[in-house]
Amino acid sequence: MSRATQANLAKEKGNTAFRKEEYAIAHEQYTFAMSLDPSDIAYPLNRSMANLKLKRWQEAEDDATIALGLAPGSVKAYYRRFHARLQLHNVSGAQRDIIGFLEAGGEIQKSKEMIRDLAAMENSLISGAGAPEVSAATNTESVTQGNTSPNPLGFGVWEAGKRGQGAFANDGYQRGDLIVAERPLYRVSHSSTAAVHSAISKLSEAELKQYKSLRNSFSQDPTLSRDPLLGIHQTNAIDTQDGIVLCLAISRFNHSCSPNARYSWHAGSGRQRVYALREIQAEEEIFVSYIGGRNVYGSSRKDRQKRLQRYGFTCACAVCTLPRQESAASDTRRIEVAKIWERIPFYGPSQTSLRLHAIVRALRLLEEEGYAADADDFTNDAAKICSAHGDWASVRYWAAKTYESRVAEFGEDSFRAIEVRDNVDEFRNSADANSLRAQKFSIRL
Ligand SMILES: C[S@@+](CC[C@H](N)C(=O)[O-])C[C@H]1O[C@@H](n2cnc3c(N)ncnc32)[C@H](O)[C@@H]1O
């Protein structure tokens, strides 16, 4: 009997054992078949299935990889490896298998099930259900709608083209929704090599593994390439008023110069939060801005690109990739906003109408830019100047706008919202109240 025939016989024995749910025996027979004929894809493919049944995930993945080496377009091999990788929490590998499965002609319906399974696995990884060895488990909570009740994470991590991976909304959000609140993996007061290494040395083995799975945009950097752990820190760390933090889930949020979400450090709970700045549709990517305030809304594409080099990338967001003419128009708008911001304190006591018109102009320009944050930089000034004229209706209008944006962007319990909650009273009691000629203004947004 030829080796090929013997191998086929062993496979048949394996299949019989498999049907009787005797997976260990099936595994033995497939191994024998492989040793007799290593060129036949059926044997590693079947052994991969037996390994899945035996919950030997790594071996199942390896066998599917062997099968793909023998037949690169094998739908079954992609499907089995996907399931092995799912169990191994290999998100990007599992994503690649879904793509391979589809490209090899796998059924659309099945691929949708794979996507759902992967999303469920990711959510369980981040929220902790069924994945106790994953440190983000205890680190993350999320609220999909309304700011109050904790739900499973409302976003998944997917491939985002040139940006690597990114966070995509499951069902969508409204302005002011808390997308996630995550306890950092570590916090450092500065990003020196010693401080970062010291923080990393305190991570558990599982945490370190997750840390190492984060993106490193500095692998080609002349100095940082020698220190990948520092490169990961540099790529993902976030500046907060309480130091520099690194969060596993939030690390997957990409940057946009007109973001639909924003970071908000909450000192009370020691958590980094992300709030929706505007409506975010289901499956839309969630973007934050890595740079703050005027550095993003008041600066040209060229200047923003320069600043973002610090994160090791050239920004490819929707604003930075506008065609030449639209990009120039965007720059013009942002530079005008910056000029208005700089000019505001220099309007004279008789120029309050002009000042308020300039504020409205800045806010409209921001709206045209699709920039949905930081309106409070302007509305707060409008309230203050109206209080100097004793125009309390205008003060209430502008102060309400300020409070509204701070609640939506930082949360009702944030310092920044609380600070302006009773602003009307504070303006009334301030030394500047009624200090200019009494006047009423009807200038509104
Ligand atoms: C904090 S990570 C964000 C998640 C990352 N994309 C990933 O795959 O894990 C920051 C890195 O993502 C990429 N990135 C984020 N926003 C980007 C953008 N607007 N354009 C190009 N790359 C971006 C850059 O490589 C950057 O260094």
The ligand as a Gaussian input file, in Angstrom:
#p B3LYP/6-31G(d) Opt

LIG

0 1
 C       -3.067000      56.139000      19.796000
 S       -2.743000      55.275000      18.327000
 C       -4.348000      55.109000      17.659000
 C       -4.680000      53.661000      17.317000
 C       -3.852000      53.085000      16.247000
 N       -4.344000      53.494000      14.929000
 C       -3.783000      51.565000      16.336000
 O       -3.721000      50.929000      15.285000
 O       -3.733000      51.051000      17.438000
 C       -1.987000      56.575000      17.424000
 C       -1.468000      56.141000      16.081000
 O       -2.544000      55.859000      15.177000
 C       -2.269000      56.373000      13.883000
 N       -3.178000      57.485000      13.612000
 C       -4.071000      58.037000      14.469000
 N       -4.756000      59.021000      13.890000
 C       -4.289000      59.149000      12.642000
 C       -4.580000      60.024000      11.576000
 N       -5.482000      60.988000      11.648000
 N       -3.865000      59.874000      10.427000
 C       -2.928000      58.909000      10.304000
 N       -2.614000      58.046000      11.301000
 C       -3.265000      58.159000      12.454000
 C       -0.839000      56.876000      13.932000
 O        0.001000      55.834000      13.569000
 C       -0.666000      57.211000      15.392000
 O        0.690000      57.207000      15.787000

